Amino acid sequence: MRPVVRRLLRALAVPAVLMVVLAACGGGGQPAVTSQPPTDGVLRLSFLQDPGQPPDPDIYYSGQGLVITQNVYEGLLQYKTGVDTPQIAPALATAWQESPDHRTFTLTLRSGVTFHDGTAFTSAAVKPSFDRRLAVNQGPAYMVEDVASVETPSPTEVVITLKTPNSAFLDYLASPYGPKMMSPTILREHAGSDNAEAYLRTHDAGTGPYTLTRADVGQGYEMKAYPGWWGPKPFFSTVELPVITDLSTQQLLLNNGQLHAILHDLNAPAVKDYLGNPAVSSYSLPSFTTEQVYLNPNVGLFKNPAARTAFQQALDVEQLRNQVFAGRSDPATGNYPEGLMPAGTDHQNIQPSTAALAQIASSASPDDKRIVLGYDTGQPDDQQLANLVGAKLQGLGLTPVVQGYPTSQVFGWVGNQQGAPNVFFTSFWPDAAHPYTAAHILYAPDGGLNYLGCSDPAITAELPQALQSGDDAAFAKIGEMASATGCWTNVAYRKDFMVTQKWLKGVEQAHDIAAPMSLRIADLSA
């Protein structure tokens, strides 16, 4: 038995009789053991890699770790779970009103809620929570930077006024990355010199159904049910989340009953293995995740807009989707994530053809013919896409080089594209169910995911006006302009693919369309 498996089995308290089965197995494949619901109240999940940032909702801005922040903390609003179109729903606020000019928001707060330290949740917690987010000033801070005032007419009413109109503000409050309510007692007592950042690496200040009880970076995390939560008592008293960095090991543990679900990063072979497998339950759940291809307009062949357009045409996105994302995606017909825009308003009009790119390649210099196709080393689907596109480019007379980059290097390209590839394959989802959160983060010069430095002054000018008005036609125009640059192409509307033990119930009902790789654990049962 490999040492890594032996350590994991000890961590997960696996019965000795099953250790023999695991030792005899080589990886994925059909389950060898019929799993039974746990009798100890423990739900055993996993991370494929450490979340990479502390489970602090004012800092955390990635994917897998949402399963912690979404279950430990709560915001004023949330998105309704178990639906395939976004709907804002109550959370710590039970009712809300928005002024016609999108500047003033009045919310009625839930009574009888306590933070995990026992502090009562009232309107007095809202401003300290907003202020702390601004003070920390990490990725999600922009959602409250335009707040002009927070008034508290009563303990159960809060009035938020913005400096300028913002049609996305309610979506910010409902977003998985939106401002969460934090105990003002904890923020005050553990402020230190870093706004309680050190404390919240291993503790929490939330109101959610679970508390953070262990946070060992690179090793694992644990949550336990909070007995004072205002909602129904969760079925699972404990959630274990070991970091298991090998997907085949995760599959082996799932297939033999030691993991209860894999919520993240299952690649094409794994998906094929689980689809239709009667021994497990698999889900392709609605998601705002898209598979994107970015082009670098600053170097080489793709300085030429015509070459970028020709590359878009040569991709044949539907063929790529079927090759890599079959069974867990929909055709990419628009420029925004699926469901973010009203039906019939968003169109990605790219006609497949290799002729234009072949002609451009025939007269390109040797340096320009060299096309570096980049992908995040933690994303095997993106590597497969890069390999497929590379084979096509080679047939068209270009010289493709497929190269992986660590996530830290990828984010380092934002604002400085030194060392960036000609093409980058990646998955993407917006911060919230509002088109601005997709358009700004991708298309604006200061967008947090504008990795390769492509922008259009016309888009930059349109974005603030579209945010104020919320006009769908304005956002549709922005998407069309972005596509016309040739810098961004949607390959597939990806589903949130998950696989679980047959006995785990409520998965679809616990899923939030805006929160990939995560479930609301309190909605699950056996």
Salt bridges, closest charged atoms under 4 A:
ASP40 OD2 - ARG44 NH2 2.95
ASP56 OD1 - ARG132 NH1 2.77
ASP58 OD2 - ARG132 NH1 3.04
ASP58 OD1 - ARG133 NE 2.73
GLU98 OE2 - HIS102 ND1 2.57
ASP131 OD2 - LYS127 NZ 2.78
ASP204 OD1 - HIS116 ND1 2.55
ASP216 OD2 - ARG214 NH1 2.99
GLU240 OE1 - ARG44 NE 3.62
GLU291 OE1 - ARG494 NH1 2.91
GLU318 OE2 - ARG321 NH2 2.71
ASP330 OD2 - LYS495 NZ 2.89
GLU338 OE1 - LYS495 NZ 3.83
ASP381 OD2 - ARG328 NH1 2.98
ASP381 OD2 - ARG494 NH2 3.35
ASP446 OD1 - HIS440 NE2 3.39
GLU462 OE2 - LYS477 NZ 3.14
ASP496 OD2 - HIS511 NE2 2.77
ASP512 OD2 - ARG520 NH2 3.11
